[in-house]
Amino acid sequence: MLGRIIDTVKEDHSTIEACYARIIDDSNRDEQIRFQNLFTWELARNLVGKELVVYPALEKHLPDGTSLANKNRNENHMIKEDLKKFQSLDPSNAEYIPAINSLMNHLKPQIVDEETNQLPKLEKTLSEKESDHLSKSFSRTKIFLPTRAHPDAPSKPLFETAVGLVTAPFDQLADLFRKWPHHA
């Protein structure tokens, strides 16, 4: 069975929401740090991956795709700003929980819109093979992306790709020294 882009993006969203729940529900500072790192890693890669793969597909296949993609890019910029603030906070900081809650308040409406409106509309225009190809491209692209928020980076494919290829190795090197969950 081929993987569809809607399922791949939804899986990413589920992982991000599960990390958020673990951060909010766990009072153990060490576990919060571990899931904060995973949350940041997953969300940063998801946002840029969609900007490079999914949004250009929206622009190409949907009559209102350009306006949807531009709206998403603008929302992503706010989310990246929130993520940049959150990724550097320690769980002992009084702003830690309010920061992730604010971030999720910006992110959740976008998730709902993508899953219930944008991606179903996109899927209707794609063959199963095209959706599978988009899904694989999205998954492969995320391998080479930055793992931290860089809101000042460009959000258009050509420029974002170049900046991402330069930034990602530094993020990934720093990831070697971060704490990660033992299991998600």
C-alpha positions in Angstrom: 0.0 0.0 0.0 1.3 3.4 -0.9 1.6 6.2 1.7 -0.4 9.3 1.1 0.8 12.8 1.9 -2.2 13.5 4.1 -1.3 10.5 6.3 2.3 11.4 6.5 1.6 14.9 7.6 -1.1 13.7 10.1 1.5 11.3 11.6 3.9 14.2 12.1 1.1 16.3 13.7 0.3 13.4 16.0 3.9 13.1 17.1 4.1 16.8 17.8 0.9 16.7 19.8 2.0 13.7 21.8 5.3 15.4 22.7 3.3 18.5 23.8 1.1 16.3 26.0 4.2 14.7 27.6 5.7 18.1 28.3 2.5 19.4 29.9 1.7 16.3 31.8 5.2 15.5 33.2 6.6 17.4 36.1 10.0 15.7 35.9 12.4 18.4 34.6 14.7 15.9 32.9 11.7 14.3 31.0 10.4 17.7 30.1 13.8 18.6 28.6 13.9 15.4 26.6 10.5 15.9 25.2 11.1 19.6 24.6 14.1 18.6 22.4 12.0 16.0 20.5 9.1 18.5 20.2 11.4 21.1 18.8 13.1 18.7 16.5 9.8 17.3 15.1 8.1 20.7 14.7 11.0 22.5 13.1 11.4 19.8 10.5 7.7 19.6 9.9 7.3 23.3 9.3 10.2 23.6 6.8 9.3 20.3 5.2 5.8 21.5 4.4 7.3 24.8 3.1 9.6 22.9 0.7 7.3 20.1 -0.4 3.6 20.5 0.5 3.1 24.2 0.0 4.5 24.1 -3.6 2.1 21.2 -4.3 -0.8 23.3 -3.0 0.4 26.1 -5.3 0.7 23.8 -8.3 -2.6 21.8 -7.9 -5.2 24.0 -6.2 -6.8 27.1 -7.7 -6.4 28.9 -4.3 -3.1 27.1 -3.6 -0.9 30.2 -3.8 -3.0 32.1 -1.2 -3.2 29.0 1.0 0.6 28.5 0.8 1.3 32.1 1.6 -1.1 32.1 4.5 0.6 28.9 5.8 4.1 30.5 5.4 3.0 33.6 7.4 1.5 31.4 10.1 4.7 29.3 10.2 6.7 32.4 10.7 4.8 33.2 13.9 5.1 29.5 15.0 8.8 29.6 14.4 9.1 32.7 16.5 7.3 31.0 19.3 9.4 27.8 18.9 12.6 29.8 18.9 11.6 31.3 22.3 10.4 27.9 23.7 13.4 25.8 22.5 15.8 27.8 24.7 13.7 27.9 27.9 14.4 25.6 30.9 11.4 23.9 32.4 12.1 25.7 35.7 11.5 29.0 34.0 8.0 30.5 34.8 7.5 31.2 31.0 8.1 27.5 30.0 4.5 26.2 30.1 2.9 29.6 28.9 5.4 29.6 26.0 4.5 26.1 24.8 0.8 26.8 25.3 1.0 30.0 23.2 2.9 28.0 20.5 0.2 25.3 20.5 -2.5 28.0 20.3 -1.0 29.2 17.1 -0.2 25.7 15.8 -3.5 23.9 16.5 -5.7 25.9 14.1 -3.2 25.4 11.3 -3.1 21.6 12.0 -6.9 21.5 11.9 -7.1 23.5 8.7 -4.4 21.4 6.9 -5.9 18.1 8.0 -9.6 18.9 7.4 -9.4 21.4 4.5 -6.1 21.8 2.6 -4.7 18.3 2.4 -8.1 16.6 1.6 -8.5 19.2 -1.3 -4.9 18.5 -2.4 -5.5 14.7 -2.3 -8.5 15.0 -4.6 -6.2 16.5 -7.3 -3.5 13.9 -6.9 -3.3 10.3 -8.2 -2.3 7.7 -5.6 1.2 7.6 -7.2 1.6 11.4 -7.0 0.5 11.4 -3.4 2.9 8.6 -2.6 5.7 10.5 -4.3 4.9 13.7 -2.4 4.8 11.7 0.9 8.2 10.1 0.2 9.7 13.5 -0.9 8.4 15.1 2.4 9.9 12.3 4.5 13.2 12.4 2.7 13.5 16.2 2.7 13.1 16.3 6.5 16.3 14.3 6.9 18.3 17.3 5.6 16.5 20.1 7.4 17.4 22.2 10.4 16.2 20.7 13.7 15.7 24.0 15.5 13.6 27.1 14.7 15.2 29.7 12.5 12.4 32.2 11.9 14.7 34.6 10.1 15.5 32.1 7.4 13.6 32.4 4.1 10.5 30.4 3.6 10.5 30.0 -0.1 11.8 26.6 -1.5 14.9 27.7 -3.4 16.2 30.1 -0.7 15.0 28.0 2.2 16.7 24.9 0.8 20.0 26.6 0.5 19.8 28.1 4.0 18.6 24.8 5.4 21.5 22.9 3.9 23.9 25.2 5.6 22.1 25.4 9.0 21.1 21.8 9.4 24.6 20.4 10.1 25.1 22.8 13.0 21.7 22.0 14.5 22.4 18.3 14.0 25.8 18.5 15.7 24.3 20.3 18.7 21.6 17.6 18.8 24.3 15.1 19.7 24.7 16.8 23.0 21.0 17.2 23.8 18.9 14.9 26.0 16.3 12.8 24.2 13.4 10.6 25.4 14.2 7.0 26.0 10.9 6.2 24.3 8.2 8.4 22.9 
